Amino acid sequence: MKIKDLEINGITFLAPLAGVTNMPFRQLIKDCGCAVVCSEMISAKGLFYASEKTTTLLKSQEDERPLSVQIFGSDPVSMGQAAAFINDLGTADIIDINFGCSVKKVIKQGAGVALMKDLVLSQKIIKTVREATSLPFTIKIRSGWDASGDQAVNLAEIAEDQGVDAIAFHPRTAVQGFRGRADWKLIARLKQTVRIPVIGNGDIATPQDAKEMLSQTGCDAVMVGRAAMANPFLLSQIEQYMSHGTFAHPEPRAIFRTMESLTRGYVSYFGEITACRMLRGRLAWFVRGLPGAAVFRRELSILASSGHALEMIRDFEANLKV
Ligand SMILES: Cc1cc2nc3c(=O)[nH]c(=O)nc-3n(C[C@H](O)[C@H](O)[C@H](O)COP(=O)(O)O)c2cc1C
């Protein structure tokens, strides 16, 4: 599959996840195996004011590429400026606009899924961003504000017309948040509507789910969010399953090495104190279901140093072997 002139080597996209898909996490997923990783959403206004918190989100490394960087906002001028800035930085391979976020704070600014109510403004934003960058340009959308999916189809037609190169589609409504099931029938409808690639998203938890979405909808690639947080090998398992019809389960050893590398990655990216705070939640995801997970989680809740985290991981692994 190609997005504009960018050859995508595989069919799996790591979804943008605010607070999660920072550089160390993306590197981890890339190391495990996946086609494209996405940044978390970055405020166009924040970039405009050069806020330190926002510009930090733009940090990336060569080994993550191809990297998609997602921006959000509701003002065409600052969205265009943000796209131009990212374009000139030279570290992103794709620029994506967030038309799907349903978090109150984002909707209140008229951004994210709020834009799906205002197709005139959406068109302006897409046009400005298209003019600001020659990079492959994608949008990520929801069904819209009702379950019919008409708003998604209308926005997709505008986007294609304005030169957007691919669309990622999470078919839940704005009010649904993450409740209920994603309506994959709407992905099939969108795929019938536009000629540009469609990346299906929503409720993929296993390689079999990905295969089912691809065959039910005809979408060109799949995007995985929440399930990749607990199983960083999932995207690589999907690639294996779609190529060979089988996939390997990671050895416990590989899971522990992954936990160690995330620990080190967080420390060098966030510094010791923030890293430890974040690791208290993150490391617990990986041991879910293993004997001793509850005790590990309890000890993690008072984690004070990365050295302690590495020691806990080593002890957990040793006890598992006994
Ligand atoms: C913690 C969290 C943060 C998210 N942050 C973003 C974001 O920054 N940008 C975005 O477009 N979607 C965001 N999403 C939505 C996901 O990208 C994805 O569309 C959604 O989780 C459905 O896919 P899944 O069923 O594979 O998780 C977020 C979802 C979660 C759970």
The ligand as an ORCA input file, in Angstrom:
! r2SCAN-3c Opt
* xyz 0 1
  C      -5.783      6.583     26.037
  C      -6.265      6.930     24.645
  C      -5.747      8.047     24.016
  C      -6.147      8.376     22.713
  N      -5.584      9.434     22.093
  C      -5.894      9.706     20.793
  C      -5.212     10.740     20.085
  O      -4.316     11.416     20.609
  N      -5.581     10.954     18.791
  C      -6.564     10.203     18.171
  O      -6.857     10.442     16.988
  N      -7.189      9.219     18.821
  C      -6.868      8.933     20.090
  N      -7.452      7.877     20.726
  C      -8.334      6.965     19.949
  C      -7.499      5.800     19.362
  O      -6.538      6.280     18.449
  C      -8.387      4.773     18.637
  O      -9.099      5.410     17.615
  C      -9.384      4.121     19.586
  O      -8.743      3.712     20.790
  C     -10.046      2.899     18.916
  O      -9.095      1.930     18.558
  P      -8.819      0.611     19.471
  O     -10.144     -0.097     19.628
  O      -7.819     -0.190     18.691
  O      -8.307      1.099     20.784
  C      -7.110      7.568     22.034
  C      -7.642      6.448     22.693
  C      -7.230      6.126     23.987
  C      -7.799      4.901     24.649
*
